[in-house]
Amino acid sequence: MGALSGRTALVTGGGRGIGRAISERLGRDGARVGVHYASDEAAAKETVAAIEAAGGEAFTLRAGLGEPGDAEALWAAFDARADGLDILINNAGINKTLDGALRPFGEMTRGDVEHLFAVNSTAPFFVIQQGLSRLRDGGRIVNVSSGAGRLAMPEAIAYGATKGALDNFTLNLAAALGPRGITANAVAPGIIDTDVNAGWLRGNPVAEADAAAQAVLGRVGRPDDVADVVAFLASHDARWVTGRVIDATGGVRL
Ligand SMILES: NC(=O)c1ccc[n+]([C@@H]2O[C@H](COP(=O)([O-])OP(=O)(O)OC[C@H]3O[C@@H](n4cnc5c(N)ncnc54)[C@H](OP(=O)(O)O)[C@@H]3O)[C@@H](O)[C@H]2O)c1
């Protein structure tokens, strides 16, 4: 019997990177995990298989986020597989523009900025708003934010703004949902070795050393460094913590 036995969790973007580590950890803790994906069905299925191989229970569900009707589609897919929810993890996110670029401030278009906000800020807003009828009293919401929400990083100016918006949303959610015993927190990772960073980080020792040096703990983060913090916030042990952004950057720019 795990600490989350009998609970149902949903992890958006749960098939890859940080989301996969969160899905697997919640599965090991005993929760039945809905592993959401947008396009990488194979990765989501692999994550479910890994959870099942470890003795847990999980299922996949698909919905594109950051587009009209996204929250409705996600909850319809969820409702087809589960009856209510205890733990909602809003992890899906992007840091690049629609065409995959990382453009400087002066060159960003309205479409670039609107797309980043649509996926990182607006989608969690409506996923939570429409999820509240499924989320049971005493439940948990954890939003995966970023150190960029508190740090000046002009090279990621719009991305940072989307995460700052998510942090403020988390604070207000905590106040709004406290009467139902629901906690709402965010976790802010630093540089984590996932697909979003693979292009410049993996196989590049100079870039890796630079990235490691940003954290006082002296290495690049791993998805499980973040997943373990999320699991704490999802657990009974964190029942008295709400409205906080927990830094999980390894001590970047302390
Ligand atoms: N990696 C870092 O260094 C870092 C640092 C700070 C914060 N974060 C935050 O951590 C979270 C996870 O990042 P990651 O590095 O694990 O990213 P990742 O490996 O690129 O995975 C992103 C996940 O989000 C899903 N997703 C992306 N766009 C989507 C959309 N439009 N609709 C629905 N799902 C979508 C993807 O679904 P598919 O699998 O279907 O493609 C994927 O599962 C993000 O919110 C990110 O901002 C990451």
Ligand as a Chemical Component Dictionary entry (heavy atoms), coordinates in Angstrom:
data_LIG
# 
_chem_comp.id                   LIG 
_chem_comp.type                 NON-POLYMER 
_chem_comp.pdbx_formal_charge   0 
_chem_comp.three_letter_code    LIG 
# 
loop_
_chem_comp_atom.comp_id 
_chem_comp_atom.atom_id 
_chem_comp_atom.alt_atom_id 
_chem_comp_atom.type_symbol 
_chem_comp_atom.charge 
_chem_comp_atom.model_Cartn_x 
_chem_comp_atom.model_Cartn_y 
_chem_comp_atom.model_Cartn_z 
_chem_comp_atom.pdbx_ordinal 
LIG N1  N1  N 0  13.393 21.097 -18.755 1  
LIG C1  C1  C 0  13.658 22.210 -18.097 2  
LIG O1  O1  O 0  14.827 22.626 -18.002 3  
LIG C2  C2  C 0  12.551 22.965 -17.417 4  
LIG C3  C3  C 0  12.906 24.025 -16.582 5  
LIG C4  C4  C 0  11.917 24.744 -15.940 6  
LIG C5  C5  C 0  10.596 24.427 -16.150 7  
LIG N2  N2  N 1  10.255 23.398 -16.976 8  
LIG C6  C6  C 0  8.827  23.124 -17.161 9  
LIG O2  O2  O 0  8.584  21.760 -16.905 10 
LIG C7  C7  C 0  7.484  21.296 -17.687 11 
LIG C8  C8  C 0  7.886  20.020 -18.436 12 
LIG O3  O3  O 0  9.023  20.337 -19.214 13 
LIG P1  P1  P 0  9.941  19.212 -19.884 14 
LIG O4  O4  O 0  11.299 19.762 -19.920 15 
LIG O5  O5  O -1 9.684  17.890 -19.255 16 
LIG O6  O6  O 0  9.353  19.248 -21.376 17 
LIG P2  P2  P 0  9.295  18.134 -22.531 18 
LIG O7  O7  O 0  10.237 17.015 -22.249 19 
LIG O8  O8  O 0  9.411  18.900 -23.793 20 
LIG O9  O9  O 0  7.816  17.581 -22.383 21 
LIG C9  C9  C 0  6.754  18.472 -22.557 22 
LIG C10 C10 C 0  5.455  17.751 -22.316 23 
LIG O10 O10 O 0  4.396  18.705 -22.485 24 
LIG C11 C11 C 0  3.487  18.225 -23.465 25 
LIG N3  N3  N 0  3.022  19.342 -24.283 26 
LIG C12 C12 C 0  3.787  20.293 -24.894 27 
LIG N4  N4  N 0  3.014  21.120 -25.608 28 
LIG C13 C13 C 0  1.743  20.675 -25.471 29 
LIG C14 C14 C 0  0.497  21.097 -25.972 30 
LIG N5  N5  N 0  0.373  22.145 -26.795 31 
LIG N6  N6  N 0  -0.604 20.402 -25.617 32 
LIG C15 C15 C 0  -0.506 19.347 -24.786 33 
LIG N7  N7  N 0  0.637  18.870 -24.276 34 
LIG C16 C16 C 0  1.755  19.546 -24.614 35 
LIG C17 C17 C 0  4.255  17.231 -24.314 36 
LIG O11 O11 O 0  3.344  16.292 -24.856 37 
LIG P3  P3  P 0  3.833  15.185 -25.966 38 
LIG O12 O12 O 0  4.650  14.208 -25.181 39 
LIG O13 O13 O 0  2.603  14.594 -26.512 40 
LIG O14 O14 O 0  4.646  15.931 -26.963 41 
LIG C18 C18 C 0  5.236  16.641 -23.315 42 
LIG O15 O15 O 0  4.686  15.521 -22.671 43 
LIG C19 C19 C 0  7.106  22.462 -18.610 44 
LIG O16 O16 O 0  6.014  23.164 -18.063 45 
LIG C20 C20 C 0  8.358  23.335 -18.592 46 
LIG O17 O17 O 0  8.087  24.705 -18.845 47 
LIG C21 C21 C 0  11.211 22.669 -17.627 48 
# 
loop_
_chem_comp_bond.comp_id 
_chem_comp_bond.atom_id_1 
_chem_comp_bond.atom_id_2 
_chem_comp_bond.value_order 
_chem_comp_bond.pdbx_ordinal 
LIG N1  C1  SING 1  
LIG C1  O1  DOUB 2  
LIG C1  C2  SING 3  
LIG C2  C3  SING 4  
LIG C2  C21 DOUB 5  
LIG C3  C4  DOUB 6  
LIG C4  C5  SING 7  
LIG C5  N2  DOUB 8  
LIG N2  C6  SING 9  
LIG N2  C21 SING 10 
LIG C6  O2  SING 11 
LIG C6  C20 SING 12 
LIG O2  C7  SING 13 
LIG C7  C8  SING 14 
LIG C7  C19 SING 15 
LIG C8  O3  SING 16 
LIG O3  P1  SING 17 
LIG P1  O4  DOUB 18 
LIG P1  O5  SING 19 
LIG P1  O6  SING 20 
LIG O6  P2  SING 21 
LIG P2  O7  DOUB 22 
LIG P2  O8  SING 23 
LIG P2  O9  SING 24 
LIG O9  C9  SING 25 
LIG C9  C10 SING 26 
LIG C10 O10 SING 27 
LIG C10 C18 SING 28 
LIG O10 C11 SING 29 
LIG C11 N3  SING 30 
LIG C11 C17 SING 31 
LIG N3  C12 SING 32 
LIG N3  C16 SING 33 
LIG C12 N4  DOUB 34 
LIG N4  C13 SING 35 
LIG C13 C14 SING 36 
LIG C13 C16 DOUB 37 
LIG C14 N5  SING 38 
LIG C14 N6  DOUB 39 
LIG N6  C15 SING 40 
LIG C15 N7  DOUB 41 
LIG N7  C16 SING 42 
LIG C17 O11 SING 43 
LIG C17 C18 SING 44 
LIG O11 P3  SING 45 
LIG P3  O12 DOUB 46 
LIG P3  O13 SING 47 
LIG P3  O14 SING 48 
LIG C18 O15 SING 49 
LIG C19 O16 SING 50 
LIG C19 C20 SING 51 
LIG C20 O17 SING 52 
# 
